[in-house]
Amino acid sequence: MNTKAQIKQKAYQYYCKGLNSKEIAKLLNLSYRTVQGYMQKGNWKQKRNPDPIKIIAYNLYKLELSKKKIAETLNISLSTVQNWSKQFNR
């Protein structure tokens, strides 16, 4: 059985991979507001290091791989790749 601390840790790991609160909530069967509370109380934004997965995704994007293929390759959600691609185009 997962304890609250284990759930928070798993949520934080997903956050560090680039998932948003709604995506994390869906994966962990939680309310997205609960996940947002974890994020806020834990100061996750300040703890987060530059994301190497995002850099890899950017490089794959520049190689003209499809967003779906990037998501499958990096084992992240398609919506995360789509959100990142908006930043890549800037």
Biopython code that builds the backbone (N, CA, C, O; Angstrom):
import numpy as np
from Bio.PDB.StructureBuilder import StructureBuilder

atoms = [
    (1, "MET", "N", (0.842, -1.188, 0.000)),
    (1, "MET", "CA", (0.000, 0.000, 0.000)),
    (1, "MET", "C", (0.889, 1.254, 0.000)),
    (1, "MET", "O", (1.885, 1.309, 0.722)),
    (2, "ASN", "N", (0.534, 2.236, -0.794)),
    (2, "ASN", "CA", (1.312, 3.463, -0.882)),
    (2, "ASN", "C", (0.971, 4.408, 0.257)),
    (2, "ASN", "O", (-0.198, 4.668, 0.541)),
    (3, "THR", "N", (2.005, 4.912, 0.898)),
    (3, "THR", "CA", (1.796, 5.920, 1.927)),
    (3, "THR", "C", (1.716, 7.291, 1.265)),
    (3, "THR", "O", (2.056, 7.449, 0.093)),
    (4, "LYS", "N", (1.270, 8.262, 2.021)),
    (4, "LYS", "CA", (1.159, 9.621, 1.489)),
    (4, "LYS", "C", (2.528, 10.140, 1.031)),
    (4, "LYS", "O", (2.630, 10.817, 0.007)),
    (5, "ALA", "N", (3.571, 9.820, 1.793)),
    (5, "ALA", "CA", (4.929, 10.257, 1.422)),
    (5, "ALA", "C", (5.370, 9.626, 0.108)),
    (5, "ALA", "O", (6.019, 10.280, -0.708)),
    (6, "GLN", "N", (5.024, 8.357, -0.100)),
    (6, "GLN", "CA", (5.395, 7.686, -1.346)),
    (6, "GLN", "C", (4.650, 8.292, -2.537)),
    (6, "GLN", "O", (5.208, 8.441, -3.624)),
    (7, "ILE", "N", (3.387, 8.635, -2.311)),
    (7, "ILE", "CA", (2.599, 9.251, -3.378)),
    (7, "ILE", "C", (3.164, 10.620, -3.733)),
    (7, "ILE", "O", (3.274, 10.966, -4.909)),
    (8, "LYS", "N", (3.522, 11.399, -2.712)),
    (8, "LYS", "CA", (4.122, 12.718, -2.976)),
    (8, "LYS", "C", (5.431, 12.570, -3.740)),
    (8, "LYS", "O", (5.707, 13.338, -4.661)),
    (9, "GLN", "N", (6.240, 11.576, -3.355)),
    (9, "GLN", "CA", (7.519, 11.355, -4.023)),
    (9, "GLN", "C", (7.306, 10.977, -5.487)),
    (9, "GLN", "O", (8.015, 11.466, -6.366)),
    (10, "LYS", "N", (6.342, 10.117, -5.745)),
    (10, "LYS", "CA", (6.041, 9.714, -7.121)),
    (10, "LYS", "C", (5.534, 10.920, -7.926)),
    (10, "LYS", "O", (5.905, 11.104, -9.085)),
    (11, "ALA", "N", (4.688, 11.728, -7.297)),
    (11, "ALA", "CA", (4.187, 12.933, -7.963)),
    (11, "ALA", "C", (5.346, 13.867, -8.309)),
    (11, "ALA", "O", (5.383, 14.439, -9.398)),
    (12, "TYR", "N", (6.282, 14.019, -7.389)),
    (12, "TYR", "CA", (7.439, 14.885, -7.625)),
    (12, "TYR", "C", (8.294, 14.338, -8.781)),
    (12, "TYR", "O", (8.794, 15.104, -9.604)),
    (13, "GLN", "N", (8.454, 13.029, -8.833)),
    (13, "GLN", "CA", (9.225, 12.428, -9.925)),
    (13, "GLN", "C", (8.566, 12.711, -11.276)),
    (13, "GLN", "O", (9.245, 13.035, -12.250)),
    (14, "TYR", "N", (7.249, 12.585, -11.323)),
    (14, "TYR", "CA", (6.532, 12.912, -12.562)),
    (14, "TYR", "C", (6.698, 14.390, -12.904)),
    (14, "TYR", "O", (6.870, 14.745, -14.070)),
    (15, "TYR", "N", (6.648, 15.242, -11.897)),
    (15, "TYR", "CA", (6.814, 16.679, -12.117)),
    (15, "TYR", "C", (8.193, 16.970, -12.714)),
    (15, "TYR", "O", (8.323, 17.780, -13.631)),
    (16, "CYS", "N", (9.203, 16.310, -12.189)),
    (16, "CYS", "CA", (10.564, 16.517, -12.693)),
    (16, "CYS", "C", (10.722, 16.021, -14.129)),
    (16, "CYS", "O", (11.615, 16.471, -14.847)),
    (17, "LYS", "N", (9.864, 15.102, -14.544)),
    (17, "LYS", "CA", (9.879, 14.634, -15.931)),
    (17, "LYS", "C", (9.166, 15.601, -16.865)),
    (17, "LYS", "O", (9.233, 15.461, -18.086)),
    (18, "GLY", "N", (8.475, 16.593, -16.277)),
    (18, "GLY", "CA", (7.840, 17.606, -17.103)),
    (18, "GLY", "C", (6.328, 17.526, -17.177)),
    (18, "GLY", "O", (5.716, 18.278, -17.936)),
    (19, "LEU", "N", (5.711, 16.647, -16.419)),
    (19, "LEU", "CA", (4.261, 16.542, -16.447)),
    (19, "LEU", "C", (3.637, 17.666, -15.633)),
    (19, "LEU", "O", (4.238, 18.159, -14.679)),
    (20, "ASN", "N", (2.441, 18.063, -16.012)),
    (20, "ASN", "CA", (1.741, 19.104, -15.254)),
    (20, "ASN", "C", (0.852, 18.469, -14.190)),
    (20, "ASN", "O", (0.741, 17.245, -14.117)),
    (21, "SER", "N", (0.220, 19.299, -13.369)),
    (21, "SER", "CA", (-0.554, 18.791, -12.236)),
    (21, "SER", "C", (-1.722, 17.908, -12.668)),
    (21, "SER", "O", (-2.030, 16.927, -11.990)),
    (22, "LYS", "N", (-2.365, 18.230, -13.762)),
    (22, "LYS", "CA", (-3.489, 17.413, -14.227)),
    (22, "LYS", "C", (-3.028, 16.045, -14.714)),
    (22, "LYS", "O", (-3.689, 15.037, -14.463)),
    (23, "GLU", "N", (-1.903, 16.011, -15.404)),
    (23, "GLU", "CA", (-1.367, 14.733, -15.880)),
    (23, "GLU", "C", (-0.941, 13.854, -14.704)),
    (23, "GLU", "O", (-1.208, 12.653, -14.684)),
    (24, "ILE", "N", (-0.277, 14.469, -13.731)),
    (24, "ILE", "CA", (0.168, 13.738, -12.542)),
    (24, "ILE", "C", (-1.033, 13.204, -11.773)),
    (24, "ILE", "O", (-1.041, 12.048, -11.348)),
    (25, "ALA", "N", (-2.038, 14.039, -11.596)),
    (25, "ALA", "CA", (-3.244, 13.640, -10.867)),
    (25, "ALA", "C", (-3.903, 12.435, -11.527)),
    (25, "ALA", "O", (-4.340, 11.509, -10.843)),
    (26, "LYS", "N", (-3.974, 12.448, -12.838)),
    (26, "LYS", "CA", (-4.599, 11.340, -13.559)),
    (26, "LYS", "C", (-3.817, 10.047, -13.356)),
    (26, "LYS", "O", (-4.406, 8.988, -13.140)),
    (27, "LEU", "N", (-2.493, 10.133, -13.425)),
    (27, "LEU", "CA", (-1.659, 8.944, -13.250)),
    (27, "LEU", "C", (-1.755, 8.362, -11.837)),
    (27, "LEU", "O", (-1.706, 7.145, -11.658)),
    (28, "LEU", "N", (-1.889, 9.231, -10.844)),
    (28, "LEU", "CA", (-1.892, 8.792, -9.450)),
    (28, "LEU", "C", (-3.291, 8.708, -8.843)),
    (28, "LEU", "O", (-3.444, 8.441, -7.651)),
    (29, "ASN", "N", (-4.307, 8.938, -9.670)),
    (29, "ASN", "CA", (-5.692, 8.895, -9.211)),
    (29, "ASN", "C", (-5.926, 9.869, -8.045)),
    (29, "ASN", "O", (-6.484, 9.506, -7.010)),
    (30, "LEU", "N", (-5.486, 11.102, -8.249)),
    (30, "LEU", "CA", (-5.645, 12.165, -7.262)),
    (30, "LEU", "C", (-6.374, 13.341, -7.905)),
    (30, "LEU", "O", (-6.536, 13.395, -9.124)),
    (31, "SER", "N", (-6.798, 14.255, -7.091)),
    (31, "SER", "CA", (-7.317, 15.523, -7.587)),
    (31, "SER", "C", (-6.135, 16.376, -8.039)),
    (31, "SER", "O", (-5.075, 16.371, -7.411)),
    (32, "TYR", "N", (-6.331, 17.110, -9.139)),
    (32, "TYR", "CA", (-5.225, 17.965, -9.584)),
    (32, "TYR", "C", (-4.943, 19.062, -8.565)),
    (32, "TYR", "O", (-3.815, 19.547, -8.480)),
    (33, "ARG", "N", (-5.943, 19.458, -7.793)),
    (33, "ARG", "CA", (-5.754, 20.459, -6.741)),
    (33, "ARG", "C", (-4.863, 19.902, -5.618)),
    (33, "ARG", "O", (-4.089, 20.640, -5.008)),
    (34, "THR", "N", (-4.981, 18.608, -5.357)),
    (34, "THR", "CA", (-4.107, 17.963, -4.372)),
    (34, "THR", "C", (-2.667, 18.034, -4.852)),
    (34, "THR", "O", (-1.763, 18.366, -4.084)),
    (35, "VAL", "N", (-2.459, 17.723, -6.115)),
    (35, "VAL", "CA", (-1.111, 17.770, -6.688)),
    (35, "VAL", "C", (-0.580, 19.201, -6.651)),
    (35, "VAL", "O", (0.588, 19.418, -6.329)),
    (36, "GLN", "N", (-1.417, 20.170, -6.975)),
    (36, "GLN", "CA", (-0.992, 21.569, -6.912)),
    (36, "GLN", "C", (-0.600, 21.957, -5.490)),
    (36, "GLN", "O", (0.339, 22.727, -5.289)),
    (37, "GLY", "N", (-1.318, 21.426, -4.509)),
    (37, "GLY", "CA", (-0.965, 21.676, -3.106)),
    (37, "GLY", "C", (0.405, 21.101, -2.771)),
    (37, "GLY", "O", (1.206, 21.750, -2.098)),
    (38, "TYR", "N", (0.675, 19.885, -3.240)),
    (38, "TYR", "CA", (1.998, 19.289, -3.042)),
    (38, "TYR", "C", (3.070, 20.170, -3.670)),
    (38, "TYR", "O", (4.125, 20.402, -3.079)),
    (39, "MET", "N", (2.786, 20.658, -4.874)),
    (39, "MET", "CA", (3.753, 21.484, -5.602)),
    (39, "MET", "C", (4.059, 22.772, -4.831)),
    (39, "MET", "O", (5.210, 23.187, -4.701)),
    (40, "GLN", "N", (3.001, 23.376, -4.333)),
    (40, "GLN", "CA", (3.146, 24.653, -3.644)),
    (40, "GLN", "C", (3.858, 24.488, -2.301)),
    (40, "GLN", "O", (4.787, 25.236, -1.993)),
    (41, "LYS", "N", (3.427, 23.517, -1.508)),
    (41, "LYS", "CA", (4.020, 23.297, -0.184)),
    (41, "LYS", "C", (5.469, 22.836, -0.274)),
    (41, "LYS", "O", (6.286, 23.158, 0.588)),
    (42, "GLY", "N", (5.779, 22.080, -1.324)),
    (42, "GLY", "CA", (7.129, 21.557, -1.478)),
    (42, "GLY", "C", (8.072, 22.452, -2.258)),
    (42, "GLY", "O", (9.236, 22.099, -2.442)),
    (43, "ASN", "N", (7.598, 23.608, -2.724)),
    (43, "ASN", "CA", (8.416, 24.519, -3.535)),
    (43, "ASN", "C", (9.086, 23.784, -4.698)),
    (43, "ASN", "O", (10.277, 23.958, -4.957)),
    (44, "TRP", "N", (8.296, 22.960, -5.393)),
    (44, "TRP", "CA", (8.851, 22.145, -6.462)),
    (44, "TRP", "C", (9.450, 22.967, -7.580)),
    (44, "TRP", "O", (10.467, 22.567, -8.147)),
    (45, "LYS", "N", (8.864, 24.096, -7.919)),
    (45, "LYS", "CA", (9.385, 24.901, -9.027)),
    (45, "LYS", "C", (10.812, 25.364, -8.752)),
    (45, "LYS", "O", (11.634, 25.430, -9.666)),
    (46, "GLN", "N", (11.103, 25.681, -7.501)),
    (46, "GLN", "CA", (12.437, 26.150, -7.146)),
    (46, "GLN", "C", (13.441, 25.006, -7.084)),
    (46, "GLN", "O", (14.632, 25.221, -7.305)),
    (47, "LYS", "N", (12.984, 23.808, -6.788)),
    (47, "LYS", "CA", (13.869, 22.647, -6.675)),
    (47, "LYS", "C", (14.195, 22.022, -8.019)),
    (47, "LYS", "O", (15.192, 21.314, -8.162)),
    (48, "ARG", "N", (13.355, 22.286, -8.991)),
    (48, "ARG", "CA", (13.481, 21.626, -10.283)),
    (48, "ARG", "C", (14.720, 22.104, -11.029)),
    (48, "ARG", "O", (14.933, 23.302, -11.214)),
    (49, "ASN", "N", (15.510, 21.161, -11.442)),
    (49, "ASN", "CA", (16.705, 21.454, -12.235)),
    (49, "ASN", "C", (16.315, 21.561, -13.700)),
    (49, "ASN", "O", (15.258, 21.070, -14.096)),
    (50, "PRO", "N", (17.157, 22.197, -14.510)),
    (50, "PRO", "CA", (16.868, 22.183, -15.939)),
    (50, "PRO", "C", (16.662, 20.734, -16.389)),
    (50, "PRO", "O", (17.445, 19.848, -16.048)),
    (51, "ASP", "N", (15.622, 20.518, -17.140)),
    (51, "ASP", "CA", (15.192, 19.172, -17.466)),
    (51, "ASP", "C", (15.951, 18.599, -18.653)),
    (51, "ASP", "O", (15.789, 19.073, -19.777)),
    (52, "PRO", "N", (16.789, 17.571, -18.414)),
    (52, "PRO", "CA", (17.531, 16.982, -19.537)),
    (52, "PRO", "C", (16.606, 16.308, -20.548)),
    (52, "PRO", "O", (16.939, 16.232, -21.731)),
    (53, "ILE", "N", (15.446, 15.816, -20.096)),
    (53, "ILE", "CA", (14.500, 15.198, -21.032)),
    (53, "ILE", "C", (13.978, 16.243, -22.009)),
    (53, "ILE", "O", (13.783, 15.958, -23.191)),
    (54, "LYS", "N", (13.758, 17.438, -21.516)),
    (54, "LYS", "CA", (13.278, 18.509, -22.392)),
    (54, "LYS", "C", (14.335, 18.848, -23.450)),
    (54, "LYS", "O", (14.001, 19.130, -24.601)),
    (55, "ILE", "N", (15.576, 18.819, -23.061)),
    (55, "ILE", "CA", (16.669, 19.086, -24.008)),
    (55, "ILE", "C", (16.725, 17.984, -25.062)),
    (55, "ILE", "O", (16.897, 18.259, -26.250)),
    (56, "ILE", "N", (16.581, 16.743, -24.624)),
    (56, "ILE", "CA", (16.573, 15.622, -25.570)),
    (56, "ILE", "C", (15.372, 15.733, -26.504)),
    (56, "ILE", "O", (15.492, 15.511, -27.709)),
    (57, "ALA", "N", (14.210, 16.079, -25.939)),
    (57, "ALA", "CA", (13.009, 16.249, -26.762)),
    (57, "ALA", "C", (13.225, 17.336, -27.810)),
    (57, "ALA", "O", (12.816, 17.187, -28.961)),
    (58, "TYR", "N", (13.866, 18.424, -27.407)),
    (58, "TYR", "CA", (14.150, 19.520, -28.337)),
    (58, "TYR", "C", (15.039, 19.023, -29.484)),
    (58, "TYR", "O", (14.788, 19.328, -30.650)),
    (59, "ASN", "N", (16.066, 18.265, -29.143)),
    (59, "ASN", "CA", (16.961, 17.745, -30.178)),
    (59, "ASN", "C", (16.236, 16.796, -31.133)),
    (59, "ASN", "O", (16.473, 16.823, -32.341)),
    (60, "LEU", "N", (15.357, 15.960, -30.587)),
    (60, "LEU", "CA", (14.574, 15.065, -31.439)),
    (60, "LEU", "C", (13.605, 15.857, -32.311)),
    (60, "LEU", "O", (13.359, 15.503, -33.464)),
    (61, "TYR", "N", (13.065, 16.918, -31.753)),
    (61, "TYR", "CA", (12.154, 17.791, -32.497)),
    (61, "TYR", "C", (12.884, 18.430, -33.681)),
    (61, "TYR", "O", (12.340, 18.516, -34.782)),
    (62, "LYS", "N", (14.114, 18.873, -33.444)),
    (62, "LYS", "CA", (14.911, 19.479, -34.515)),
    (62, "LYS", "C", (15.286, 18.457, -35.588)),
    (62, "LYS", "O", (15.545, 18.824, -36.734)),
    (63, "LEU", "N", (15.314, 17.174, -35.215)),
    (63, "LEU", "CA", (15.569, 16.115, -36.192)),
    (63, "LEU", "C", (14.302, 15.738, -36.951)),
    (63, "LEU", "O", (14.294, 14.809, -37.758)),
    (64, "GLU", "N", (13.222, 16.486, -36.671)),
    (64, "GLU", "CA", (11.935, 16.349, -37.336)),
    (64, "GLU", "C", (11.224, 15.038, -37.040)),
    (64, "GLU", "O", (10.487, 14.528, -37.884)),
    (65, "LEU", "N", (11.439, 14.486, -35.846)),
    (65, "LEU", "CA", (10.638, 13.355, -35.409)),
    (65, "LEU", "C", (9.249, 13.862, -35.053)),
    (65, "LEU", "O", (9.092, 15.010, -34.637)),
    (66, "SER", "N", (8.255, 13.021, -35.212)),
    (66, "SER", "CA", (6.891, 13.427, -34.867)),
    (66, "SER", "C", (6.776, 13.568, -33.347)),
    (66, "SER", "O", (7.531, 12.962, -32.586)),
    (67, "LYS", "N", (5.821, 14.376, -32.938)),
    (67, "LYS", "CA", (5.601, 14.577, -31.505)),
    (67, "LYS", "C", (5.217, 13.266, -30.833)),
    (67, "LYS", "O", (5.626, 12.991, -29.705)),
    (68, "LYS", "N", (4.435, 12.470, -31.528)),
    (68, "LYS", "CA", (4.032, 11.171, -30.982)),
    (68, "LYS", "C", (5.242, 10.264, -30.786)),
    (68, "LYS", "O", (5.351, 9.587, -29.764)),
    (69, "LYS", "N", (6.142, 10.249, -31.750)),
    (69, "LYS", "CA", (7.341, 9.408, -31.674)),
    (69, "LYS", "C", (8.260, 9.895, -30.542)),
    (69, "LYS", "O", (8.861, 9.083, -29.838)),
    (70, "ILE", "N", (8.366, 11.208, -30.370)),
    (70, "ILE", "CA", (9.174, 11.761, -29.277)),
    (70, "ILE", "C", (8.598, 11.322, -27.938)),
    (70, "ILE", "O", (9.341, 10.903, -27.050)),
    (71, "ALA", "N", (7.283, 11.415, -27.788)),
    (71, "ALA", "CA", (6.626, 11.016, -26.543)),
    (71, "ALA", "C", (6.865, 9.533, -26.254)),
    (71, "ALA", "O", (7.168, 9.163, -25.120)),
    (72, "GLU", "N", (6.732, 8.698, -27.263)),
    (72, "GLU", "CA", (6.953, 7.257, -27.089)),
    (72, "GLU", "C", (8.409, 6.969, -26.739)),
    (72, "GLU", "O", (8.689, 6.160, -25.854)),
    (73, "THR", "N", (9.323, 7.621, -27.422)),
    (73, "THR", "CA", (10.751, 7.397, -27.199)),
    (73, "THR", "C", (11.174, 7.772, -25.778)),
    (73, "THR", "O", (11.947, 7.056, -25.141)),
    (74, "LEU", "N", (10.658, 8.901, -25.291)),
    (74, "LEU", "CA", (11.059, 9.400, -23.977)),
    (74, "LEU", "C", (10.130, 8.945, -22.849)),
    (74, "LEU", "O", (10.346, 9.280, -21.684)),
    (75, "ASN", "N", (9.097, 8.182, -23.206)),
    (75, "ASN", "CA", (8.136, 7.681, -22.231)),
    (75, "ASN", "C", (7.478, 8.817, -21.437)),
    (75, "ASN", "O", (7.378, 8.770, -20.211)),
    (76, "ILE", "N", (7.038, 9.829, -22.172)),
    (76, "ILE", "CA", (6.312, 10.955, -21.577)),
    (76, "ILE", "C", (5.016, 11.141, -22.365)),
    (76, "ILE", "O", (4.842, 10.556, -23.434)),
    (77, "SER", "N", (4.127, 11.945, -21.837)),
    (77, "SER", "CA", (2.837, 12.108, -22.504)),
    (77, "SER", "C", (2.970, 12.967, -23.768)),
    (77, "SER", "O", (3.846, 13.825, -23.879)),
    (78, "LEU", "N", (2.075, 12.701, -24.701)),
    (78, "LEU", "CA", (2.040, 13.470, -25.941)),
    (78, "LEU", "C", (1.726, 14.933, -25.647)),
    (78, "LEU", "O", (2.283, 15.826, -26.285)),
    (79, "SER", "N", (0.843, 15.184, -24.690)),
    (79, "SER", "CA", (0.495, 16.578, -24.377)),
    (79, "SER", "C", (1.699, 17.339, -23.821)),
    (79, "SER", "O", (1.829, 18.540, -24.056)),
    (80, "THR", "N", (2.571, 16.661, -23.094)),
    (80, "THR", "CA", (3.795, 17.310, -22.610)),
    (80, "THR", "C", (4.671, 17.724, -23.788)),
    (80, "THR", "O", (5.181, 18.843, -23.826)),
    (81, "VAL", "N", (4.841, 16.827, -24.740)),
    (81, "VAL", "CA", (5.639, 17.143, -25.934)),
    (81, "VAL", "C", (4.994, 18.281, -26.706)),
    (81, "VAL", "O", (5.691, 19.167, -27.202)),
    (82, "GLN", "N", (3.681, 18.268, -26.814)),
    (82, "GLN", "CA", (2.990, 19.346, -27.527)),
    (82, "GLN", "C", (3.190, 20.686, -26.819)),
    (82, "GLN", "O", (3.394, 21.707, -27.476)),
    (83, "ASN", "N", (3.134, 20.691, -25.496)),
    (83, "ASN", "CA", (3.369, 21.929, -24.746)),
    (83, "ASN", "C", (4.802, 22.419, -24.952)),
    (83, "ASN", "O", (5.035, 23.608, -25.165)),
    (84, "TRP", "N", (5.753, 21.495, -24.887)),
    (84, "TRP", "CA", (7.147, 21.873, -25.085)),
    (84, "TRP", "C", (7.383, 22.401, -26.492)),
    (84, "TRP", "O", (8.136, 23.357, -26.677)),
    (85, "SER", "N", (6.752, 21.790, -27.478)),
    (85, "SER", "CA", (6.981, 22.197, -28.874)),
    (85, "SER", "C", (6.557, 23.643, -29.105)),
    (85, "SER", "O", (7.121, 24.325, -29.960)),
    (86, "LYS", "N", (5.580, 24.109, -28.358)),
    (86, "LYS", "CA", (5.189, 25.525, -28.455)),
    (86, "LYS", "C", (6.350, 26.416, -28.028)),
    (86, "LYS", "O", (6.567, 27.481, -28.607)),
    (87, "GLN", "N", (7.093, 25.982, -27.019)),
    (87, "GLN", "CA", (8.260, 26.749, -26.559)),
    (87, "GLN", "C", (9.405, 26.620, -27.557)),
    (87, "GLN", "O", (10.165, 27.568, -27.754)),
    (88, "PHE", "N", (9.534, 25.449, -28.190)),
    (88, "PHE", "CA", (10.614, 25.227, -29.152)),
    (88, "PHE", "C", (10.469, 26.160, -30.356)),
    (88, "PHE", "O", (11.471, 26.583, -30.933)),
    (89, "ASN", "N", (9.250, 26.477, -30.732)),
    (89, "ASN", "CA", (9.002, 27.299, -31.912)),
    (89, "ASN", "C", (9.266, 28.778, -31.689)),
    (89, "ASN", "O", (9.251, 29.556, -32.643)),
    (90, "ARG", "N", (9.503, 29.171, -30.476)),
    (90, "ARG", "CA", (9.737, 30.605, -30.171)),
    (90, "ARG", "C", (11.075, 31.056, -30.647)),
    (90, "ARG", "O", (11.431, 32.222, -30.475)),
]
sb = StructureBuilder()
sb.init_structure("model")
sb.init_model(0)
sb.init_chain("A")
sb.init_seg("    ")
for serial, (resi, resn, name, xyz) in enumerate(atoms, 1):
    if name == "N":
        sb.init_residue(resn, " ", resi, " ")
    sb.init_atom(name, np.array(xyz, "f"), 0.0, 1.0, " ", f" {name:<3s}", serial, name[0])
structure = sb.get_structure()
